[in-house]
Amino acid sequence: MSRALIVHRAGPGVTVQDIGRPGYLAFGLSRGGAADRLALWEGAALLNQPETCAALELAGMGGTFEAREDMRIALTGAPMRATLDGSPLVWNASHTLPAGSKLEVGAAERGSYGYLHLGGGIATPEQLGSRAAHLAARIGAALAEGTQLPVGADTRTDTGLTLDPLPRFDGGTVRLVPSLQTDVFAQAEITRFEATTFRRDTRGNRMGVRLLPDGEGFGTDAGLNILSEVIVPGDVQVTGDGTPFVLLSECQTTGGYPRIGSVLPADLPRVAQARPGAELCFQFVTLDEAVEIERREVERRRALRKATRPLIRDPHDMSDLLSYRLVDGVIAGDEDN
């Protein structure tokens, strides 16, 4: 295994993830895959490779990594402090990871999930058509010290690109559509739900996150007498104490709690990336509005490659050239660059 990434140290939630394995709901297996799927598209744009390539998902904390041969990497998702042999690396950018050098990725500074992408993608064996670890289903596992991950062939050499990520790391407004059980909630409860500010609880994982309202919980006339049926990522279940849970990529496939709505896929990364204490609000949209929002989101993702730009500007265009320190392809400038 000549082309590999060596894991010298890894946080407890570092896993291999891709876009997941749809099509297995009938067998009791949810889609899984990256908690923030948009980050996969951003990494693919920075490395100019398919968004289906598997990457490392860093849940709150990164680790120490070494390449056995020169590789291209990209860093996306929740910003984390990253250094290459002690020199800082810019997040939301692509870089060269020379053979034998040490990449250190620390804790998330904002958001919850960071991503380390490699040119050629991680080439671990596929299981049910995906390389993604699905911890709830015991497919794959969190990475351990000493793991050597095979990396696919990479025919490209370009690095030094950056992009502006969609803001999604500090909470905000989340759009959702009515679900099959929205009508079991009184209109007054739905109106209050939209007017409520929620805080992301400390309890949460890749299955879902708990949201704490700034007032009392939400009840229904039907109580918990709901037949168990199919549920998917984005569904907002309200438990017996009136607390909403937003389901994420590793959610169960059936459930009997009433669903007050379902978060649009375009906004689900905002929920996944909200760190404990972040404030979230909900806004219902119509199905037609949701279709248009998703159409625009698809167009925006497809345009990400054109939205990348060189990390280092042309020196002829840099009036602030003296504020830059250029060492071995690593950039250290002021906070505005």
C-alpha positions in Angstrom: 0.0 0.0 0.0 2.2 2.8 -1.2 -0.4 5.5 -1.6 -1.9 5.8 1.9 -2.7 8.3 4.7 -1.3 7.3 8.1 -3.4 8.1 11.1 -1.1 8.9 14.0 -3.9 10.3 16.2 -7.6 10.8 15.8 -10.4 12.3 17.7 -13.2 10.0 18.9 -15.5 10.9 16.0 -13.2 10.7 13.0 -14.7 8.4 10.3 -14.6 7.8 6.6 -17.7 9.3 4.9 -19.1 9.9 1.5 -22.6 10.7 0.2 -24.0 7.5 1.8 -25.9 4.5 0.6 -29.5 5.3 -0.4 -32.0 2.6 -1.3 -31.8 0.4 1.8 -34.7 1.8 3.9 -36.7 -1.3 3.3 -33.9 -3.3 5.0 -33.8 -1.0 8.0 -30.6 0.9 7.0 -30.8 4.7 6.7 -28.7 6.6 4.1 -25.9 7.6 6.4 -23.0 9.4 4.8 -21.6 12.8 5.7 -23.5 14.8 8.3 -22.7 17.9 6.1 -23.1 16.8 2.5 -22.4 20.3 1.2 -18.9 20.0 2.6 -18.3 17.1 0.2 -19.2 19.2 -2.7 -16.9 22.0 -1.5 -14.0 19.6 -1.2 -14.7 18.2 -4.6 -14.7 21.7 -6.1 -11.4 22.6 -4.4 -9.7 19.4 -5.7 -11.6 19.3 -9.0 -12.8 15.7 -8.5 -16.2 13.9 -8.1 -18.2 14.7 -5.0 -18.7 11.0 -4.6 -15.1 10.6 -3.3 -14.9 9.5 0.3 -13.3 11.9 2.8 -12.6 12.0 6.5 -15.3 13.5 8.7 -13.9 15.1 11.8 -16.6 15.3 14.5 -15.5 18.2 16.7 -11.8 17.2 16.7 -9.3 16.2 14.1 -6.0 14.4 14.6 -2.5 14.0 13.3 -2.0 12.6 9.8 0.9 11.7 7.5 1.0 11.0 3.8 3.2 8.1 2.5 3.7 10.0 -0.7 2.9 13.6 -1.9 -0.9 14.2 -1.9 -3.4 16.9 -2.5 -5.7 17.7 0.3 -8.6 20.1 0.9 -10.2 21.3 4.2 -13.9 22.1 4.4 -16.8 22.2 6.8 -16.5 23.5 10.4 -13.3 25.6 10.6 -10.5 23.9 12.6 -7.0 25.0 13.4 -4.8 23.1 11.0 -1.0 23.2 10.7 1.5 21.5 8.3 4.8 20.8 10.2 3.8 23.6 12.5 2.9 26.2 9.9 -0.7 27.3 9.7 -2.9 26.1 6.8 -5.9 28.1 5.5 -9.3 26.4 5.9 -11.7 26.1 3.0 -8.8 25.6 0.7 -6.7 23.0 -1.1 -3.0 22.3 -0.3 -0.2 19.9 -1.0 0.6 17.4 1.7 4.2 16.3 1.1 5.3 12.8 1.9 6.5 12.4 5.5 5.1 15.8 6.7 2.7 16.0 9.6 -0.8 17.5 9.2 -2.3 18.5 12.6 -6.0 19.3 12.8 -7.3 20.6 16.2 -10.7 21.3 17.6 -13.6 23.0 15.7 -13.5 26.7 16.2 -17.1 27.0 14.9 -19.6 24.4 13.8 -19.3 20.7 14.5 -18.1 18.7 11.5 -14.9 19.4 9.6 -13.7 17.4 6.5 -10.3 16.3 5.2 -10.4 15.5 1.5 -7.7 13.7 -0.4 -6.9 13.9 -4.1 -8.2 10.6 -5.5 -10.5 10.0 -2.4 -10.1 7.4 0.3 -10.2 4.0 -1.3 -11.3 1.7 1.5 -13.5 -1.3 0.3 -17.1 -0.5 -0.5 -19.9 -2.0 1.6 -23.3 -1.9 0.0 -22.1 0.6 -2.6 -20.5 3.0 -0.1 -17.3 3.6 1.9 -19.2 5.5 4.6 -19.0 4.3 8.2 -22.5 3.9 9.6 -21.9 3.6 13.3 -25.5 3.0 14.3 -25.6 0.0 11.9 -22.1 -1.1 12.9 -20.8 -0.7 9.4 -17.2 0.6 9.7 -15.9 2.3 12.8 -14.2 5.4 14.1 -10.5 5.5 13.1 -7.9 4.3 15.5 -4.3 5.3 15.9 -2.0 3.5 13.5 -4.7 3.1 10.8 -3.4 3.3 7.2 -6.1 4.4 4.8 -5.6 3.6 1.1 -6.0 6.6 -1.2 -7.1 6.4 -4.8 -5.0 7.5 -7.8 -4.9 11.2 -8.5 -4.0 12.5 -11.9 -4.2 16.1 -11.0 -1.6 18.4 -9.4 -3.4 21.7 -8.9 -3.7 23.1 -5.4 -3.9 26.5 -3.8 -7.6 27.2 -4.4 -10.1 28.6 -1.9 -13.8 29.3 -1.8 -16.3 31.1 0.4 -18.5 28.5 2.2 -22.2 28.9 2.6 -22.6 30.3 6.2 -24.0 27.5 8.3 -21.8 27.2 11.4 -23.6 29.4 13.9 -27.2 28.4 13.8 -29.8 30.6 12.1 -33.1 30.1 10.3 -34.0 26.6 9.0 -36.8 26.1 6.5 -39.1 23.1 6.6 -42.2 21.7 4.9 -45.2 20.2 6.6 -45.1 16.5 7.3 -47.8 13.8 7.4 -48.4 14.6 11.1 -48.2 18.4 11.0 -52.0 18.5 11.2 -52.1 16.7 14.5 -50.6 19.9 16.1 -53.0 22.7 16.7 -52.5 25.8 14.5 -51.6 27.7 17.7 -48.8 25.2 18.4 -47.5 25.5 14.8 -47.5 29.3 15.0 -45.6 29.1 18.4 -43.2 26.6 16.9 -42.2 29.1 14.2 -42.0 32.0 16.7 -39.7 30.0 19.1 -36.0 30.3 19.3 -34.3 26.9 20.0 -30.9 26.1 21.4 -29.0 23.1 20.2 -28.6 20.8 23.2 -25.3 19.1 24.1 -27.0 15.8 23.4 -26.7 14.9 19.7 -24.8 12.7 17.3 -25.0 11.6 13.7 -28.5 10.2 14.4 -30.0 13.5 15.3 -29.8 16.6 17.5 -32.1 17.7 20.4 -33.4 21.3 20.4 -34.4 23.1 23.5 -37.1 25.7 23.2 -37.0 29.0 25.1 -40.4 28.2 26.6 -42.6 25.1 27.2 -42.6 22.1 24.8 -45.1 21.3 22.0 -48.0 19.0 22.4 -50.6 17.4 20.2 -54.2 16.3 20.7 -53.2 12.9 19.4 -50.5 12.5 22.1 -48.1 9.7 21.1 -50.8 7.6 19.4 -49.0 7.7 16.0 -48.4 4.6 13.9 -44.7 3.9 13.3 -43.8 4.7 9.7 -40.8 5.5 7.6 -38.7 8.5 8.7 -35.8 10.1 6.9 -33.0 12.7 7.7 -34.5 16.1 8.2 -37.7 14.9 9.9 -38.5 16.8 13.1 -39.9 14.5 15.7 -41.5 15.8 18.9 -41.1 13.5 21.8 -43.4 12.9 24.8 -42.0 15.9 26.7 -42.6 18.2 23.8 -39.0 18.5 22.8 -38.2 18.4 19.0 -35.4 16.3 17.6 -34.1 16.9 14.1 -33.0 13.6 12.5 -29.6 13.4 10.7 -27.9 11.0 8.4 -27.7 8.0 10.7 -31.3 8.2 11.9 -33.4 5.1 12.4 -35.7 4.2 9.5 -39.1 4.1 11.3 -40.5 6.0 14.2 -43.8 6.7 16.0 -43.2 10.1 17.4 -45.3 12.8 15.6 -43.3 14.9 13.1 -44.2 18.6 13.1 -42.3 19.1 9.8 -39.3 18.1 7.7 -36.2 20.3 7.2 -35.3 21.0 3.6 -32.1 19.1 2.5 -30.6 22.5 1.6 -30.8 23.6 5.2 -30.0 20.4 7.0 -26.2 21.2 7.0 -27.1 24.2 9.1 -28.7 21.9 11.7 -25.9 19.4 11.6 -23.2 22.1 12.0 -24.9 23.9 14.9 -22.7 23.5 17.9 -24.2 23.1 21.4 -25.8 26.4 22.5 -26.3 27.7 18.9 -29.7 29.3 18.3 -32.0 27.9 15.5 -35.4 29.1 14.3 -37.8 27.3 11.9 -39.8 28.7 9.0 -42.4 26.7 7.1 -42.5 27.0 3.3 -44.8 25.5 0.8 -43.9 22.4 -1.2 -43.6 24.5 -4.4 -41.3 26.9 -2.6 -39.3 24.0 -1.3 -38.9 22.6 -4.8 -37.6 25.9 -6.0 -35.2 26.3 -3.1 -33.8 22.9 -3.8 -33.5 23.6 -7.5 -31.4 26.7 -6.8 -29.3 24.8 -4.3 -28.5 22.2 -7.0 -27.4 25.0 -9.3 -25.3 26.6 -6.6 -23.5 23.3 -5.9 -22.8 22.7 -9.6 -21.3 26.2 -9.8 -18.9 25.7 -6.9 -16.0 24.8 -9.1 -16.4 28.2 -10.9 -16.5 29.9 -7.5 -13.1 28.8 -6.5 -10.2 31.3 -6.7 -6.4 31.2 -6.2 -5.4 31.2 -2.6 -2.5 33.5 -3.4 -3.3 36.5 -5.5 -1.1 37.6 -8.4 1.7 39.7 -6.7 1.1 42.5 -9.3 -2.4 42.9 -7.9 -1.4 42.7 -4.2 -0.9 46.2 -2.7 -0.5 44.5 0.7 2.2 42.1 -0.4 4.4 42.8 2.6 1.7 41.5 4.9 2.2 38.0 3.5 4.8 35.4 4.6 5.1 32.7 1.9 6.9 29.6 3.2 6.8 26.2 1.5 3.4 26.9 0.0 1.9 27.8 3.4 0.2 31.1 3.8 0.2 33.3 6.9 -1.3 36.7 6.4 -3.5 39.0 8.4 -7.0 38.0 9.5 -8.7 39.6 6.5 -6.9 37.5 3.9 
